């Protein structure tokens, strides 16, 4: 089930440098036309429809909005405050059945903060606590309205590797035993729902968990797996031998470059940490900044993860820019500009099987468009306008309010209250 976007008027953004987000290079002197919340056309020589609202983008860039993945946007109000977080359920008997879409808060302060900085859509995920199964993630938009969920229950998130082993009792073999037993129980539930013993407090798998895992086994729901080590990646890639309908997506994959040909041959997309170049854990000993570039060169479909974006999800563009820059460093492998920009726009959408719906300025996609005052991958550039589903968005956030409040402090009555917008 997909949310229906608000219908906006026909808009033509003209005369700018167009960054479509599909891997192609920027197009100077281009035009983007939006109608009914979708992209009609983008590029050079595009005609402006009669009656369209015309936005002059001369000297600016017209770009696809960034897509953040995986992220906790809308699920956390304050870092470090457990009561404000709906990311990790530490004491529940449920795991695969957890559905984060019911907790999405479109009024979260972080939503507006990221929207004004060019993030238009996000792939939000729970975190695993007492199981390798974290639950079902969702796709959301960052528009200033109450209808945030693009697709609920969009994928199942699974922890393997070090964290998965810890959650399963202490080892990787325990994690795979948990995975296979859960799949077997789900199949038992399919054969005999009435006889399935998932009600007791000691049951390893609840009925709702079994129902959720059947979608994974049938391939109607992608299984997004967090792994870093090369050997863990190989093990995950072998799972379709026993479960042939699995649709796998890898997240993290710090050592993915070591098994890039195998990932490419399996046609499994990867959402990788762009700047993970230190051995932060035993499973990341072979981490390198050239990881993404090497996987891409081997034919792997790679997007950039917002993991490690401590300054906010919008830091994705810095990750992408760095991968362009390192192509000039001897011995390093990065991405060209088109590949890097696609890795933070269409890449995450395609990994989720939703590339035909959003993530680029190709015709028919949702009109998530950002007008920049310069190259989006240059940190000096800033968005000047944002459209989500073809609807112009407010360019205000808590951060801009605080900036303006204290930019030119004046004497007055204290405390100074915010104006209501």
N, C-alpha and C positions, 0 to 999 in steps of 0.2 A: 504494500500500500504506500503510495507516494503522496505527499502533501501537495495541494494545488496552489501554485504561486499566485499572488495578487496580480491582476492584469494591469499593466502600465501602458501609458501612451507610446506612440511611435517616437523614437529618439534616434537622431543621427549625430554621432560624435565624429567630427570631421577634421582633417588636416594634421593628424598626429602620427607619431610612430606607433604602429600596431604590433603588439606582442600577443600572438594568438594563443600560445601555451601548448601547442601540439608538437613541439620539437623543431618547428621552423624558425628561421632567423627573423629579426624584427623587420617590419615593412614601413619605410618612410613615406610620409604623405598619404596615409591611409584613412579609411573611414569605417566605422562600426555602426551598423543599424540594428536597433532593438525594436521589437513589436510583440505585444502580448506576453511580455516576460521572457521572451526567448531571443536568441541571436538570429537575425535574418541573414546578415552577410558581414564579412570583415575582410579588409584588404585594400588594395589600390584599385581605383576605377569603379568603386561601389557607388551606385546612384543614390541620391537622397530622395526618399519618397515625398510626394506632395503632402503638405500639411504636417510634416514631422517637426518636432522640436529639435532645433539645431544647436549643438554645443560645439563651440570653436576650440579645438585642441591643438592649434598651431603652437609648435615649440614644446609640446607635451607628449606623454606616452599614454596610449590606450591599451590596457593590459587585462588579461584574465585575472580574476581574483585568486588569491592564494588559498590553498586547501591544507589545513593542518591535520596531521595524523601521526601516531595516535595521540590523543590529548584528553585532558579532563575539563576542557572548557564547558561551562554551564553546570558542572557537577560539584565544583568546589568554590565556596565563597571566600574562605580565608585559609591560606596554607598553615598547617600545623594545628588547626582547631578541628578536632575530630567531629564535633557536632555539625560543622558546616560542610562536611564532605560526604558525598554519596558514591565514592570511588571504590572503597574496599569494605566488604562486609566480613568482619572478623569472627562473629559468633553465630552465624546462620547455618542451618542444616542444608541450605540450598547452594548450588554453585552454577551449573550450566543454565539453569532456569532464570537467573537474575537478568532483568531487563532494565538497562539504565535509562531508556527513553522516558520512563514515567517520572524521572527525577530532574529532567532538563529544566533549568531555570533561565528563561530568555531575558530576565531582568538582571542577571548577574553582572556585576560591575566589569568583570573581565571581558564580557561580550563586546561592549561598546569600546573598551580600550583597544581590543584587537581589530575591530571593524574599521575604525578610523585609520588604522595602520596597514590596511590592505588585505586582511584575512576575511574571506566572505563565506566560507563553509568549513566544517570540521568533522572529522571522524572520531567520535568520542568512545572511550573504552573504559570498562571497569578494570580493577586490578585484582589479581588472585590473592586469596588469604589462606584458606584452609584446604584448598584443593588446587589441582593444576588448571581447573576450569574457572575462569574469572566471571563468565557470563556473556550476555549478548550486548554488543555495542550498537551504536546508532550513528546516523549521519544527520547533521543539523546545519541550518544556515544561521548567519549572525545578524539577520535583519532586525530592525527595531520594531518588532511586532510580536504577538503572542504565539504565532504558529511557527515554532522553531524546527520541528522534527521533519526532515526530508524523508528519511526511511528509518523506522524503528526496527529493532531486531535484525540488523543488517549483517552481522557476523558473530561468530563465537570466538572469544579470545582465550588462548591457552598458553600457559607458562610451562616451558620445558627448559632444559639446560640447568644451570645452577639453582635458579629460583624455583623451577618446577620440582627439582629433586628435593629441595628443602621443604616445599609444601606437601610433598607426597610422603615424607617421613625421613628424608635424609640423603637419598641417592637418586641418580638418574634411572637406574633399573626400576626403582620403586615408582617413579613417575610414569614410566611406560607400562608398568603393570596396572597402575590406576587407570591409564588411558584405555588400555585394551579391555579391562574388566568393565569400565563404564560403557564402552561401545557394545560389549556382549550383553550387558543388562538392558541397554536400550533396545537391542534386537529381541531380547526376551519379551520386553514390554510390547513390541510391535506384534509378536506372535500371539501373545495372550495378555491383553491389558487387564482383564478382570482378575487374573491370577498373579499379577505382578506384586511382589512384596516390597513396596517402597514407602509404606506408611509409618513403620516403626521409627522410633527416635534413633535407633542404631543402624538404620538402613544406610548403605554407602551411597545410594542413588535414589532420590525422590522421583515420584512419577513425573513431576514437572520437569526435572532434569532430563529424564529419559526422553520425554517429548521433544525437548530442545535439541538433544543430541541426534535424534532421528533426522532432523533437517540437515545436520552436518554430514551424516552418513549417506544421505540421499543426494548430497551435492547442491541442495537448494539454498544452503547457507554457507558462505566461506568460513574456513577455519584459519584464523589469524594466529600464528604461532610465534612467540618470542623466543628466539635462540640466537646465540652469539658465536659459539665455537664451531669450527669447521666440521668436526665429527658429529656434533649435534644436528647440524644442517643435513648431513648425509643421512642420518637416522630418520629425520622428519621426511626427507624426500623418498625414503623407502616405504612409508606408510601406505601410499596408494596401491602397493602390491597386494596388500590384504584388504584395503578399503578403496576400491577403484574409483568410486564416485567423489572422493574427497576433493574439494577445491581449496588448495593451500595458498596462504600468503605468509611470507616470512617478515618478521619485524626485528630490527636490530642488526643481525648478521654482520658483526664486526669483522669476522674472519671469512666473510663470503667470497672474497677475492681468491681464496685458496681452492674453492670448489665452484668457481663461477661457471665453468663449462657444464658441470652437472646440473646447476640451477637452471641454466639456459635450456639444456636439453629437456628438463622436466617442465619447462614453460611455467615456472612458479614465479610470480612477481615478488619483489622485495621492497620493503619500506625501511631504508637503512639510515643509521646515524651518520651524518655527513662528516663531522669533524672528530669522530672517535678515533684518535691516533695514539692513545696511551694505554698501557696494560692495566686498566682500572680494576680488573678482576682476572682470575685464572682463565676464565673462558674468553678473555679478550687479549691474550698475550700477543697475538699476531695482528693487532689493530694497526691500521695505517690510514692516513688521510687520502691515499690513492684507492681505497677500497671501492668507493662508488664508481669511480672512473674505470677501474679494471673490470668490474662486473658489467658495466655498460658496454665496454669494448668487447666483452665476450658474448654479448647478445642478451644479457639479462634485462628484464623490464624493471627499472629501478626508480623509486621515488624517495624523497627525503623525509625523514621522520623529525617530528618536533621534539623528540627526546633530547634533552640537554639544552633546550632553548630556555635557559634560566631567565632571560630578559623578557620572555613572552613568546607566544607562538609566531609573531611576526618576524622573529629572528631567523626564520626559515630563509628569508631572502639573503641574509648575510652568509648562511651556510652555502646557498647556491652560488653567490658571488665569489666565495672563496674557492669553490670547485672550478670556476672559470679561471680565476687568477693562478691556481697552481699548475695550469697547463703550461705556464711560462717558466716553471721551475724545473731544471734538469733532473731527470729521474722520477718525476711525479706524473701521475695520470689523473686528469680531471675531466671536465665536461666542456663542450662548447656552449655558447650563450643560450641557444635554443634548447639544447638538452637540459641545461641547468634550470631554466625557467619552467620547462615542462615538468621537471621533477618536483616542483612545489605547486603545480596547478593541476594539469590533467593526470599526472602520474599517480597520485593517491586515489583519484576517482577511478582510474582504469584498474588499479590493483583490487578495488572493491567490486569490479564488474559494472561500474556506473559511469564509465567514460563517455557514453552516448548521452548522458543526462546533464552533466556539469563538468567544470574543470578547464574548459577552453572557450575560445571565441568562435569555434566552428559553428556553422549554421545548425539550428535546432537545439543547441545547448541552452541551459538556463542562463539568463543574462546577468551573470555575476561579473561586473566590469569595474575596474579601478582606473581613474585618471590620475596619472603621476606628473609631477613637475619635472621629472627627469628619468633616467634609466632606473627601473625598479630594483636592479641588483646593486646599485650604488647607494651606500648608506646615507649620502647627503640628500637623496631624493625623498620626497614625501607625497602621499596621496592628497589630491585637492578635491576629489569627488569619488563617491562609491555608489554603485547600483547593485542591488541584489534582487534577483528575479525581475529585473527591469525597473525596480522601484528605487528612486533616489533616497539615499540614507542620510540621516543627520550626521554632521561631522563634529559631534561633541561627545565627550566622554568625561568620566571623573577626572582623568589626568588633565584634559584641556581646561576643565573648570578650575582645578587647583592651580594650574599654570596662570590662568588669567586673573584669578583672585589675588595671587601674591606677586604678580609681575610688577605692578606699580602700587605698592601698599600705601594707603592713606589713613589719616587719623579718622576715627569714627566710633560709633557705639560698639561696645564689645558684649558678647561675642558677635562676630560678623556672620550672619546666616546666609546660606546659599539662596539664590533666587530659585523659585520653582519653575521648571521648564515644562 
